[in-house]
Amino acid sequence: MQENNYHIQPAERLQSVSEYYFSRKGKEVAQMNAAGLDVISLAIGSPDLPPSPQTVETLCREAQRPDAHGYQPTAGIMPLRQAMARFYQRWFGVTLDAATELQPLIGSKEGILHTTLAFVNPGEKVLVPNPGYPTYTSLTRLLGCEVVYYNLRPENGWQPDFAELEAMDLSGVRLMWSNYPHMPTGAPAQRSTYERLVQFARSHNLVVVNDNPYAFILGREHLSILQVPGAKECCIEFNSMSKSHNMPGWRVGMLATNAEFVSWILKVKSNIDSGTFRPLQLAAATAYDNSDAWHAEANVQVYARRRQLAGAIMDALGCQWDPQQVGMFLWGRIPDHYATCEELTERVLHEARVFITPGFIFGSNGARYVRISLCANEQKLAEALQRVQQLA
């Protein structure tokens, strides 16, 4: 019998990343729920409320059209691009050319991939915040680029330390990721930080990408890096409908920058995917015109009530947290008697049946922190509080 030497190995790039934490841990939680343990998840930032009624109505109406189901332009249809431009003018006071300075995205993860491909060669460097969104790191590594972390620390309000940045070896750095309001720490955006980031980009001949999906969650001041004079020439800003419009599963986002940068990213995107379903784009355009009252109720009042309960959970766990945080999470420092943040989160999961996020997944500067999502209704949060309070 002939010996079978058939043996396939994955690409070497997979050695640089692991399965996304929430993908892996979600399987464990699903098994616990299947066993009847009824875990309350306060981990993932997936809004549990629906989009505005007009948004859903537009999708349903347009999907009934017999001519709505063909391929769409990768650049997005003009009604959506125009709605995005109106949104930036209305909320941020930033004027954008709908035809050339905007690019619809299938969510921010896609934008991170395409932007990195457009600007960074294999072996070149990308500045990533620590703590920060894990996808900045994983996609950078998957593309064969080098991750260079820059520190965000509580004593500096989780803002960049520009003196420390200037002292770093910045040779070969092409891109810098910024994210304000910050996830996971809830640090609000600051005009002074944006001004320094624009100056930093210019002085070091790199591109700053500001990821800005949380500007409408609890925060009453809407800031954009593109408000800084000259930012459009050296910065890109992402914005997502997932959080601000309760549309995480719709996969609609955008990036805004100068026309040349948009054209480079579109060159990448057009070779990877096709345009989003037309009725979905038209529904998204409707959502961008939601009333001020809708945003106040969906993004401020609801989350403010939930934040009070999340704060009580943090207090019950003995965690310290900053009441000035914004966004859809609460970030708290764990008590000193826990060896690691995962020791606390595993105890809460298996003894209280409440799933919260350990801060180490966001970087080494998150190792003494936990994060609670506000994407659960008040009844669930109240039940989670009762369970946590019963921990010995």
N, C-alpha and C positions, 0 to 999 in steps of 0.2 A: 504493500500500500504506500502510495507516494506521500511523503511528509508535507504537511500543510504549513507553509511559511508565510501565509498571508497575515499581515499584522499592520494595522493602521494606527498612526500616531496623530494627535491633534497638532495644529500649527503651534509653533513655539510661542507665539504671542499670548496664547492662553495661559502660559505659565506666569505672566505678569499680573493677572487679575484672578479674583475668585468670584463665585456666584454672588450676585447682589444680596446684601444682608437680608433685606425684606423678602426676597424670593426664597431664600433658604429658611429663614425663621418662620415665614408664612406657612410652610409645609408642616412644621411642628405644631403651630397654632391650629391649623386645620385638623390635624390628627386629634388634638385635645378636644376640639369642638365635636368631632365625630364620636368621641367617647362620652359626650354629654357633659363636658366640663364648662361650657358656656363662657369662653374667654371674652372679655371686653377689650377690644383693640383700641388703644390710644397711641398708636405708633406711627401710622402712615398718614401723610397729609393729603388725603383724598376727600375733598368736600362732599358732604353727605346731603346737601340741599340741591334742589334742581336749578337749572338756569331760569331766566325770566320766561313767563308764559309766551311772550311774543317770539322769543327765540325758538321755542319748541314748535309753535304754530308755523313759523316760516319754514322750518325743516320739513314738517309734515306736508305743507301745501306744495312746496317746490319738488318734493320727492314724488308727487303724483304726476308730474309732467312727463310725458312720454319722451321728450327730448333732453332729459336732465341727466342721463346715465352714461354719457360718453367720457372719454379722456378729457382732462382739463389742463390748461397751461401750468407748467411747473412754477411760473412766476406768480400764480394766483390771479383770480379774476379782478377786474378793475373795481367793481363795487366793494369788494372786501378791502382792497388796498386803500380806496378812498375813505372807507369807514375807519381804518387804522390811522390814517392821517388826521381825520377829525378827532379821534380819541386822543391823540397826542397833543393836538392844538387845544382841545377843551380842558384836559386835566393837567397838562404840564406846560402849556404855553409854548410848545415847540412846534415849529413849522417844518413839515416834511413834504417832499415831492412824492405824491402817491405813485407816480409812474416809475421813479428811479431810486428812491431812497428808502424803500421798504421791501421786505421779503417775508411773505407768510411762511410759517414753519409748521411741521407736523409735531409740535411741541418743542420744548427747549433741548431735550436730549439730542434730537435730530440736529438742531442748530449747533450744539457743541461739537458734534461729529463733523459737520460740513465746514464750520468755521475753522476748526483745527486743520482739516485737510487743505483748506484754501490758503492758510497762512504759515503753517509750520512744516518744515521738512523733517524726515526721519533723522533722529539724533539731535535735533535742535531742542530748545528748552521752553517750558511753559511755566509761568508763575501761578501757583495754586494756593488759595488761602487755607490755613490750618487754625481752627476747624473750618470745614467747608463741605459743599455738596460732593459726595463721593464720585459722582460721574465725571467731574473735572479730572480727577486722577485716573480713573479706569480707562476712559476713552483716550486720554493722552498716552497712556502706556500701550494700549492696543494698537495705536498708530505708530508706535516705535519712536515716540518723542520722550524727552526727559522731563520728569516732574521736579520742579524746584519749589519747595514750600516756603511761604512767608507767614510769619506769625501774626495771629490776632489774639490779643490777651484781654482779660477782664479789666485790668488796671488802666487800659487805654480805651475802654468802652468798646472793645472788639473792633476797633478801627485799625487800619494799617499803621505800623510804626515806620514812618518814612525815613527816619535816620538809619534805622536798621536795614531797610530796603536799599538805601544808597550805599551802604557798606558791603552789600553782597556782591558776589561775582555775577554780573549780569550779562557776560559775554554769551552770545548765542541765544538769548531770550527773545522770542518773537511775539509771544502772547502773554497777557496777564488776565486772570479771571478775578472779577470782583462781584460781590453779591450783596446789595443793600436795597431794602431792609434785609438784614442778614439772616440766613438760615444756616445753622440751627439756633443761634444765640438770641435772635430777636432784636439785635442792635439796630436802631433806626438809621436811615440814610441821613447823611450830613452834607450840606452844601460845601463845607470846607474840605471834606474828604474827596468829593468829586473834583473840586478845583485842583487839589494836590495830585489826584490821579491823572488828570489831563496834562498837567505840567510834567509829571513823571513819564508819561507816554512820549511826549515830545522830546524830552531831554535824553531818553534812552532809545529812541527810534523803535518803539514797539507799539503794539495795539492793545488797548485795555478793552475788555468785554465786560460790561456791567449787566448782570443777570437781575432783572427787576420784576419778579412776579408777585411780590408781597406788598406793593405800595398801597393797596386798597384794603388790607386786612388790619383792622384796628387803628392804623395810622390815619390821622386827619390831615397830614401835610403830604402832598404828592410831589416827590422830587425825582428828577431824571438827570443822569449825567449829561444828557444832551442839552440841558439848560445852560451849561457852562460854555461861554464863547470859545469857539474853536474846537469843541469836543467832537463834532461830527467828522472832522478831518482825521482824527486819530483814535476814535472810540467807536465801539458798536454797543448797542443796547438791545438786550432780549426782553421781551414781555410775553407773558403767557396768559391765556384765558382760563387755564385750569383752576387757579385760585381766585382770581378777581371776578370771574363770571360763573363760577360753579360748573365748569365744563371739563373736568380732568379726562374723562373718557372720550371726549370729542377730538382731542389731539389737534388743537389749533393754537399757534403762537405766532410770534413775529420777531424780526430783528429790524433795527433802524440804524442807518449810518449813511455815509456818502455813497454816491452812485457807483464809483469805481469798486469799492469794497463789496457792494451788493452784487455787481456783475461777476466778481471772482467767486463769490459763494454760490451764485446761481449756476455758474459753470460746473461746479462740483455737484450741486443738488440735481441738476437736470440729467446727470449721468447715473444717478442713484435711484431716484423715485420720480413719480408723476404727480400731477396736481391732485389736490383733495377733491372729493365728491362735491359737485357744484351746489346742490341744495345745502350741504353743510357749510360751505363758504358763505352762502347768502344768509343763512341763519346766524353765523358768526358776525356778519356785518350788522344784522339787526341787534345782536347783543352789545356791540360796541356803542350803540346809541341808547342803551338802558338809561333810565332816568336817574337823577341824583338821589331820589327817594329810594329807589331799588338798591343802589349801592349802600346807602346809609343803613338800611335794614339788613341786607344780606351780608355785608362786609364789616360793619361796625357794631351794630346793636346785638346781633346774634352772638358774635364772637366775644363781645364784652361780657355777656352773661355767662358764657361757657368758661371764659378766662377766670372768673371768680371761683368756679368749682375746681378748675385745674390748679389754681393757686392753693386751694384747701388741700388738694391731694399732695402737692409738693410739701406743704406744711406738715401733713400727717407723716410723710416720709422723712421729715427732718432735713429737707433740702432748703438751701438758700437760693432765692431768685430775685431778679431785678424787676420791680413793678413798671419800669419804663419800657419794657419789651413791647414790640409790635409783631405783626405776623400771626400765623395760625398755629404756632407752637408755644410752649412754655419751657424754658431752659433753666435747670437748677443744679446747683453744686451739691453733691452727695455728702452725707456726714463722714467725718474722718474715720470712724470705726469700720467702714467698709473698705476692704482691700482694693476692690475694683468697682467700677460702675456696673459691670455685668453681674457681679455678685448681688447687687441690689435688684437689678432688673429681672434676674432669674428667680430670685426669691418672690418678687411681686407677681411674676407670671405663674409660678407653680404653687404658691401658697394663697395668693389673693385672686388668681385667675384674671389678672389685668396685664395687658401687654403694653409696655412702654419701651422707649428706645434708649440703649446705652450710648453715651456720647463718644466712645472710642471709635465708632464707625465713621465719624466725621474728621478724625485726625487726632494726633497725640495731645493737642491742647484741649480736646474734649474728654480726656480720659477720666476726669473726676466729675462728670456731669451726666445728667439724664435729660431726655426730652419727652414732653407730653404733647400729643396732638389735640387740637381743639375740634377735630372733625368727627365728633360724636355728639348726639343730642344731649340735652340737659338731664334727661332721665338716666341715660347710660353713664354720664359723668357722675351723677349723684350715687348711682349704684357702685361705681368704681371707688368713689370716696368711702362709702360704707365698708367695702371689702378691705381697702387699705387700712382703714382705722382699726380693723379687727386683727391685724397682724400683731403677733406677740412682740 
